Amino acid sequence: MIIRDMFADDINRKINGVIKVDQAADDVIEQELNEYVITKELKKHFITFFNYYSDALDEPTADTGVWISGFFGSGKSHFLKMLSYLLENKEVKGIHSVERFRRKFEDDPATYMLIDRSTKVQTETILFNIDIEGSINKDKTAVLRVFAKTFYNHLGFFGENLKVAKLEQYIDQQGKTTEFRRVFEEKKGMPWMDSRKAFAFNGKYIIPTLVEVLDMSEEDAKAWFNDKSATEFSIAQLVEDIKDYLNTKPNNFRLLFMVDEVGQYVGTDTDMLLNLQSLVEKIGSECGGKVWVVCTGQEAIDEIIKVRADEFSRIQARFKTRLSLSSSSVDEVIHDLLFLQLFLLLLLAKRNFPLKEGRLFLTIPFSSPLIIYFL
């Protein structure tokens, strides 16, 4: 027998050392779900989150903010990603996410039932790293613009350019999306979805398309296209669009913004903190508990706002659910994934390859060698 064949999984498989929220290939998702280790600490956090979230399915709450804190390497991004997979109950290679978690909670069926119940409602998640999606030039509306960008992208619009996104939204509301794309492609010879990134260079095709499809005058179409002023946008407008989207869904539908590295992005910037506070507050008060905002940050929300706690007291109330991850979970994961597997491997090795000496020193890159005694 070859040693590598003793492992349950292929030891030559690629393993991501750092979890990134934008990695969404099926193979990556399958591996992350299958190999995720539920430590004692993580189990407590799963219970805390799903207890509150499950209760809110019956009694909607305005406090729909969740803050997950933990320093680099604590697993907060990984935890956020797992919550996203579970809540959306994504199906990968014929198996739903919640089913892949069943064996992880074999010793705690009550918690598994709680998680399973939360996945019964139709849910969509918008998972992103705000530092990657956000603009380099941050201003007081930076948080709002990133949320708007990702929301319109989720709807299939071009969120990178709010002017284009609002145009596509209007066309969609008129029920003319298919016609608009067909007419544009006839004139340009290239699909709209491939051309909209170069929106500013396609006026000669866009203007006549607007005239033909939306029955605009050529003068109005040119005036709209040539308007170079920044697209006016507000928190109220975004929340109104979110509510309109909710109205197209079943009554128990849930939408979650799963946002990684918010703490790092906003830092102690007063304007962006106010922007985040106002956005989460407006979502909570207007969306009837159907829209949640789950954020991660290296620091707890209390630490970020402690200097100006009087100004940001409302943000604490909105992020009522707070989960703090520690590095101790990493040690437990290493123990579960490495030491126990090595122990079993060596027992198998002893059975198949008799050793001449009574003990085996196994050198590993940690504090001290692991010594296995064979009886």
Secondary structure, DSSP 8 states (H G I E B T S, - for coil): --GGGGSSS-TTS---SS--TT---HHHHHHHHHH----HHHHHHHHHHHHHHHHHHHS--S--EEEEE--TTSSHHHHHHHHHHHHHT-EETTEEHHHHTGGGGTT-HHHHHHHHHHTSS-EEEEEEEHHHHS-SS--TTHHHHHHHHHHHHHTTS-TTSHHHHHHHHHHHHTT-HHHHHHHHHHHHSS-HHHHGGGGGG-HHHHHHHHHHHH---HHHHHHHHH--S-----HHHHHHHHHHHHTTS-TT-EEEEEEETHHHHHTT-HHHHHHHHHHHHHHHHHSTT-EEEEEEESS-HHHHHGGGTTTTHHHHHH--EEEE--THHHHHHHIIIIIHHHHHHHHHHHHHS--SSSEEEE--SSSS-EEEE--
